[in-house]
């Protein structure tokens, strides 16, 4: 049987660039494990004047103008979907949540079920809602009927970075660069999603052939 190439969509929201940087690391991990990746940002809801008032936000918006915006077709295409979001009061950012809320027609037809899902996040402060944000995100996956694949403690790097729910970074209002350990953990999470997704897709193909 030919080797399965898992299709993975990374769908994220990033204002000043941290979550975008994590998305790129996640993509590296996925691709190193043989996945085909689509990197997609969600539509910005903030008014232009709010973005212009923040230099880092304005700069990141300009730097990522060419990143395609996510559509429902990206979710339907994928065998696995990875969502990236900064925390907003311990919850998913409105921009990502708004995109997820547009998937109602696909959900109603059962088209979001049986895919692999995972997530990653960034907060400004330590203990600033990383776990609660990812757990809130995964509530949606339960409604989809998806398969949640997290890094857990399945690799030594997880005992260093310490978040079994998904890669995360403490940004410190832009003062803290992403550490090599966090980059390693984010790439590992991508590798794990690709590996598990491949196994699930291959198993379904074998079952269908019987």
C-alpha positions, -999 to 999 in steps of 0.1 A, spaced: 0 0 0 13 35 -9 23 57 20 -5 81 31 3 118 29 -19 134 56 -34 168 46 -33 193 75 -47 228 76 -32 252 102 -59 279 107 -48 307 131 -53 342 143 -24 364 152 -23 402 159 13 410 165 29 379 150 36 354 179 9 329 170 19 332 133 55 323 143 42 293 162 21 283 132 53 283 110 71 261 135 41 238 136 41 236 98 78 226 99 70 197 122 41 186 100 62 187 68 91 169 84 67 141 91 55 140 55 23 160 57 9 183 31 2 217 48 -21 246 42 -13 277 64 -43 300 66 -51 331 87 -86 340 96 -103 373 88 -94 403 109 -124 418 127 -106 448 144 -111 482 128 -82 497 108 -77 525 133 -72 500 162 -45 482 141 -28 514 131 -26 525 168 -3 495 176 30 495 157 36 458 161 0 449 150 3 472 120 37 457 110 25 422 113 -7 429 93 15 443 65 40 414 66 12 388 63 -9 404 36 -2 375 12 -12 347 36 -45 334 23 -76 337 45 -92 305 57 -124 292 42 -146 262 49 -130 245 20 -97 244 38 -113 225 66 -131 201 43 -99 194 24 -80 185 55 -76 152 73 -64 172 103 -71 208 114 -48 227 138 -61 259 153 -39 286 166 -51 315 188 -38 340 214 -58 339 246 -85 364 252 -96 364 289 -87 327 290 -107 319 259 -104 317 221 -98 350 202 -130 364 186 -114 363 151 -108 326 153 -142 319 170 -160 339 143 -144 316 116 -154 285 136 -189 298 139 -192 300 101 -188 263 99 -223 256 110 -235 243 75 -206 218 73 -211 207 109 -248 201 103 -239 178 74 -214 159 95 -185 170 74 -164 181 103 -165 147 121 -138 121 123 -110 146 115 -80 151 138 -79 184 156 -54 201 178 -43 236 189 -17 260 201 -17 294 219 2 323 233 -4 345 264 11 377 276 18 364 311 26 331 327 -5 312 338 -24 337 317 -50 313 303 -30 289 281 -47 257 293 -81 272 296 -79 286 261 -70 253 246 -96 234 266 -122 259 255 -111 253 219 -114 216 223 -150 219 236 -158 228 200 -141 197 187 -163 175 208 -193 191 191 -177 184 157 -172 147 166 -135 152 160 -105 133 173 -83 154 196 -46 147 193 -24 166 218 13 163 225 6 150 260 38 138 277 48 116 248 83 131 242 110 144 266 105 180 253 71 180 269 86 176 304 106 208 297 78 230 282 51 214 303 18 219 284 2 186 275 -27 204 258 -7 220 230 23 242 223 22 276 241 43 306 246 45 334 272 49 366 251 54 392 278 39 420 255 64 412 229 94 411 253 100 374 252 112 357 220 101 322 213 126 298 230 143 270 212 125 246 236 91 260 226 101 258 189 111 222 194 79 214 213 58 230 186 75 211 158 71 179 178 33 186 182 32 189 144 50 156 139 27 139 163 -4 152 145 9 141 112 18 106 125 -15 99 142 -35 113 112 -16 91 88 -24 61 109 -61 69 111 -64 77 74 -45 45 65 -66 24 88 -98 38 73 -85 30 38 -77 -5 48 -111 -10 64 -129 4 33 -110 -21 11 -121 -51 30 
